[in-house]
């Protein structure tokens, strides 16, 4: 009996010590220098950011059928334009900084300046607009005056959907290995010096029989590369861990390791997500039920806490948590300050207009809408 009481007492002392240690942890994280890289180890303790977000206005809708997503938005502050790729038409819509529609660039077709299946936009250092169109196998280039310039072949290994143009080259994702049942998706930097792989993610693909034929499909909640870029920086996540790396050119600036575990997912979660995710075509076009999709394709039981990364003009990384299109919150990281804190939000930032405002996508019962939000000091 005495030995049992001693064990209980020791356990209580251990719990108390752990509790005291947790109280002493700095929620902003602990900074270490790792060969010139700022390595932030962040405990994952709740820390509200000293800022709040306010909706300023929504964009003028050209019609009710447009479709927009993060990789399809590019901002040119110098030209006072916001370019938005509409997948449904397809076309590129041009807005001013007040969200008013100014015109369109390109149209459906197979010729120069015409789109088949465009997936992403980016701006180069000259202010030219580049439209990635794997459907025709080209990147279309438009000048800052919205005049068509030329088109260039896409590298055969391009996977997408996003890409970014830098002074040194391109950032985008490649993929291969579906025929083996395991697809390897890689985030690469392509320069005149060659191809540099920054991160890789593997996912399981299973051939399944469907009313519309037989084809390999990924698991529900399948892991994909999570990354975001600005004109100077790129940030990417070590899926499924909560670890975000910030790079500039060929150098790593900072690494943020957050103590948030991967998010668990159930079969019920998977079934609810099928009509909203990349496998919705199996329901809409092939007549499968969500339950059958989950049964035949399977699902990932743990997903990364982060599904979108954005970089602001101060080189801070904004990480949207949740499972697209449902956002649970935004974590903000700074290379010098560490974890700035979390913000509650129903819309996630995809491109910054300036240091205090950004373009955001918010999911509604009528679909995704485009808005401009303001960052306000909560003090």
C-alpha positions in Angstrom: 0.0 0.0 0.0 2.8 2.4 0.9 4.6 1.8 -2.3 1.4 2.4 -4.3 0.9 5.7 -2.4 4.4 6.7 -3.2 3.9 6.0 -6.9 0.8 8.2 -6.9 2.6 11.0 -5.1 5.5 10.8 -7.6 3.0 10.9 -10.5 1.3 14.0 -9.0 4.7 15.7 -8.6 5.6 14.8 -12.2 2.3 16.3 -13.5 2.8 19.4 -11.4 6.4 19.8 -12.8 5.1 19.4 -16.4 2.4 21.9 -15.7 4.9 24.4 -14.3 7.2 23.8 -17.3 4.3 24.4 -19.7 3.5 27.7 -17.9 7.1 28.8 -18.4 7.1 28.1 -22.2 7.1 31.2 -24.4 4.2 30.9 -26.8 6.2 32.9 -29.4 8.7 30.1 -29.5 12.4 29.6 -28.7 14.9 30.9 -31.2 18.0 28.9 -32.2 20.6 29.6 -34.8 21.0 26.6 -37.2 23.9 27.4 -39.5 22.7 30.9 -40.1 19.0 30.0 -40.2 16.5 31.2 -37.6 15.0 28.1 -36.2 11.8 28.8 -34.2 10.5 25.9 -31.9 7.0 26.9 -31.0 5.0 25.0 -28.3 1.6 25.5 -29.9 0.2 27.3 -26.9 -2.8 29.6 -27.8 -1.6 33.1 -28.4 -4.1 35.6 -29.9 -2.5 38.0 -32.3 -2.5 41.7 -31.5 -4.5 42.4 -34.6 -8.0 41.9 -35.9 -9.4 41.6 -39.5 -12.1 43.8 -40.9 -13.9 43.2 -44.2 -13.7 46.3 -46.4 -15.6 45.3 -49.6 -16.5 42.5 -52.0 -15.6 42.4 -55.7 -18.0 43.3 -58.4 -19.3 40.0 -59.7 -19.4 39.7 -63.5 -22.0 37.0 -63.3 -23.1 34.2 -61.0 -21.1 31.4 -62.7 -17.5 32.4 -62.1 -15.1 30.1 -60.1 -12.0 31.4 -58.3 -9.3 29.8 -56.2 -6.0 31.0 -54.6 -3.6 30.1 -57.4 -5.7 32.1 -59.8 -5.1 35.6 -58.3 -2.3 38.0 -59.1 -1.9 41.6 -57.9 0.0 44.4 -59.7 0.0 47.4 -57.3 2.0 49.5 -59.8 -0.7 49.1 -62.5 -3.4 49.2 -59.8 -4.8 45.9 -61.1 -6.0 42.6 -59.6 -6.1 39.7 -62.1 -8.5 36.9 -61.3 -8.6 33.6 -63.3 -12.1 32.4 -63.9 -11.9 28.6 -64.5 -15.5 28.3 -65.5 -15.3 30.3 -68.8 -12.2 30.3 -68.9 -11.0 33.9 -68.9 -8.9 36.3 -66.8 -10.9 39.1 -65.2 -9.2 42.5 -64.5 -10.3 44.5 -61.5 -9.1 47.8 -60.0 -7.9 48.0 -56.4 -11.4 48.9 -55.3 -12.8 45.6 -56.7 -14.5 47.1 -59.7 -14.4 45.1 -62.9 -12.3 46.7 -65.7 -12.2 44.1 -68.4 -11.1 40.7 -69.5 -8.0 39.2 -70.9 -8.1 36.1 -73.2 -10.9 33.7 -74.1 -11.6 30.0 -74.7 -9.8 28.5 -77.6 -6.7 26.8 -78.9 -4.8 29.7 -80.4 -2.4 32.4 -79.1 -4.0 34.2 -76.1 -6.8 31.6 -75.9 -7.2 29.2 -73.0 -8.2 25.6 -72.8 -7.7 24.6 -69.1 -5.8 27.4 -67.3 -4.8 26.7 -63.7 -2.8 29.6 -62.3 -1.6 33.2 -62.7 1.7 34.9 -61.8 3.4 38.3 -62.5 7.1 38.6 -63.5 9.5 41.3 -62.5 8.5 43.4 -65.5 4.8 43.4 -64.6 3.9 41.0 -67.4 1.0 38.6 -66.6 1.7 34.9 -67.1 -1.2 32.4 -67.4 -0.4 28.8 -66.9 -2.5 26.6 -69.3 -1.7 22.9 -69.2 -4.7 22.3 -71.4 -2.8 23.6 -74.5 0.6 23.1 -73.0 1.7 26.7 -72.9 2.3 29.7 -70.6 0.6 32.7 -72.1 2.3 36.1 -71.6 0.5 39.5 -71.5 2.2 42.9 -71.2 1.3 45.4 -68.5 -0.8 47.1 -71.2 -2.8 43.9 -71.5 -1.4 43.3 -75.0 -0.7 39.7 -75.9 3.1 39.0 -76.2 3.8 35.3 -76.7 3.4 31.8 -75.3 6.0 29.4 -74.1 5.9 25.6 -73.8 5.3 24.2 -70.3 7.9 21.8 -68.9 6.5 18.2 -69.4 6.8 17.5 -65.6 4.6 20.4 -64.6 1.8 19.3 -62.2 0.5 22.5 -60.6 -1.9 24.0 -60.1 0.1 26.9 -59.0 3.4 28.5 -60.1 5.4 31.6 -59.3 7.8 33.7 -61.4 11.0 35.0 -59.7 14.0 37.0 -61.0 15.9 33.7 -61.0 13.4 31.3 -62.5 10.2 29.5 -61.6 8.7 27.7 -58.6 6.0 25.0 -59.3 5.1 21.4 -58.5 5.9 18.3 -60.5 4.4 14.8 -60.1 5.0 11.2 -61.2 4.5 7.6 -60.2 0.7 7.3 -60.4 1.0 4.1 -62.4 2.8 2.5 -59.5 0.1 3.5 -57.0 2.2 6.1 -55.1 2.4 9.6 -56.6 5.4 11.7 -55.6 4.6 15.4 -55.8 7.7 17.7 -55.6 8.0 21.5 -55.1 10.9 22.5 -57.4 12.9 25.6 -58.2 13.7 25.8 -61.9 16.6 28.2 -62.9 19.3 28.4 -65.6 21.5 26.3 -63.2 19.0 23.4 -63.2 16.2 22.0 -61.0 16.3 22.1 -57.2 13.8 20.0 -55.2 12.6 21.9 -52.1 10.1 19.3 -50.7 8.3 16.1 -51.7 4.9 14.6 -50.7 3.7 11.1 -51.4 0.0 10.1 -51.9 -1.7 6.8 -52.5 -3.7 6.3 -55.8 -6.0 3.4 -56.3 -7.5 2.2 -59.7 -11.2 1.9 -59.1 -14.2 0.8 -61.3 -16.8 3.5 -61.9 -19.9 3.8 -64.0 -17.9 6.1 -66.3 -14.9 3.9 -66.6 -11.8 2.7 -64.7 -9.1 5.1 -63.5 -6.7 5.7 -60.6 -7.9 8.2 -58.0 -6.2 9.6 -54.8 -7.4 9.0 -51.3 -9.8 11.5 -49.8 -7.7 14.2 -48.0 -4.8 13.0 -50.0 -1.6 14.9 -49.1 -0.3 17.5 -51.5 2.4 20.1 -51.5 1.4 23.2 -49.4 3.3 26.3 -50.4 3.0 30.0 -51.2 5.2 32.6 -52.8 5.7 36.4 -53.1 8.0 38.2 -55.5 11.0 37.5 -53.2 10.1 34.6 -50.9 8.7 31.1 -50.9 7.2 29.3 -47.9 6.4 25.6 -47.8 5.1 23.1 -45.3 6.6 19.7 -44.2 3.3 17.9 -44.7 1.8 16.4 -42.5 3.9 18.0 -39.7 3.4 21.6 -38.7 6.7 22.8 -39.9 7.0 25.8 -42.3 10.2 26.8 -44.1 10.7 30.3 -45.5 13.3 30.8 -48.2 14.6 33.7 -50.2 16.4 32.9 -53.5 18.6 29.8 -52.7 18.8 30.5 -49.0 16.6 29.4 -46.1 15.7 32.4 -43.9 13.7 30.7 -41.1 12.0 27.5 -40.1 8.9 27.5 -37.8 8.2 24.3 -35.9 4.8 24.4 -34.3 3.6 22.0 -31.6 0.2 21.3 -33.2 -0.4 17.7 -34.2 -1.9 16.6 -37.5 -5.7 16.8 -37.5 -7.6 13.5 -37.3 -10.2 12.6 -39.9 -12.9 10.0 -39.9 -14.8 8.2 -42.7 -17.8 10.5 -42.0 -15.5 13.5 -42.4 -14.3 12.0 -45.7 -17.8 11.5 -47.0 -18.8 15.0 -46.2 -15.8 16.4 -48.0 -16.1 14.5 -51.3 -18.7 16.9 -52.9 -16.5 19.9 -52.0 -13.1 18.5 -52.8 -11.1 17.4 -55.9 -13.0 14.1 -56.1 -16.4 15.8 -56.6 -16.3 14.9 -60.3 -16.9 11.3 -59.3 -20.2 12.3 -57.8 -21.3 14.9 -60.4 -19.9 13.2 -63.5 -19.7 9.5 -62.7 -22.8 9.0 -60.5 -20.9 7.6 -57.5 -22.1 8.3 -53.9 -19.6 9.9 -51.5 -19.8 6.7 -49.4 -18.7 4.6 -52.3 -15.9 7.0 -53.2 -14.5 6.7 -49.6 -14.9 2.9 -49.7 -13.1 2.4 -53.0 -10.5 5.2 -52.8 -9.9 5.2 -49.1 -9.0 8.3 -47.0 -6.1 9.8 -45.0 -6.8 9.6 -41.3 -4.4 12.4 -40.4 -4.1 15.6 -42.4 -1.7 18.6 -42.1 -3.0 21.4 -39.9 -2.1 23.8 -42.7 -3.7 24.0 -46.1 -2.6 27.4 -47.4 0.4 29.6 -47.0 0.7 33.3 -47.9 3.5 35.8 -47.5 2.9 39.4 -46.7 5.1 42.4 -47.6 6.9 42.2 -44.2 8.0 38.6 -45.0 5.6 37.2 -42.4 4.0 33.9 -43.2 0.2 33.5 -42.8 -0.8 29.9 -42.4 -4.5 29.0 -42.8 -5.5 26.0 -40.7 -8.3 23.6 -41.4 -9.3 21.6 -44.5 -10.2 23.7 -47.5 -12.6 25.3 -47.9 -13.3 25.3 -44.2 -10.9 27.6 -42.3 -10.3 27.2 -38.5 -8.0 30.1 -38.0 -4.8 31.8 -39.2 -1.4 31.5 -37.6 1.1 34.3 -38.3 4.9 33.8 -38.2 7.7 36.3 -38.3 11.4 35.4 -39.0 12.5 37.8 -36.2 9.6 37.7 -33.7 8.6 34.0 -34.1 5.0 33.2 -33.6 3.0 36.4 -33.8 -0.3 34.8 -32.9 -3.5 33.4 -34.2 -6.4 35.2 -35.7 -10.0 34.1 -36.1 -11.2 34.4 -39.7 -13.8 33.0 -42.1 -11.7 34.1 -45.1 -8.2 33.2 -46.0 -5.7 35.7 -47.5 -4.3 34.8 -50.9 -2.5 38.0 -52.0 -1.5 41.2 -50.3 -2.3 44.6 -51.7 0.0 46.3 -49.1 1.2 45.8 -45.6 -2.3 46.3 -44.1 -4.8 44.8 -46.6 -5.2 41.7 -48.7 -7.4 39.9 -51.2 -9.2 37.0 -49.6 -11.5 34.1 -50.6 -14.4 33.3 -48.4 -16.6 30.2 -48.8 -20.4 30.8 -48.7 -23.5 28.8 -49.4 -23.5 30.3 -52.9 -19.9 29.4 -53.5 -16.5 31.2 -53.1 -16.5 35.0 -53.0 -13.6 37.4 -53.4 -13.2 40.2 -50.9 -10.6 42.7 -49.6 -9.9 42.7 -45.8 -8.0 45.2 -43.6 -5.6 44.4 -40.9 -6.3 46.5 -37.8 -4.2 46.8 -34.6 -6.3 45.4 -31.8 -4.7 47.6 -29.3 
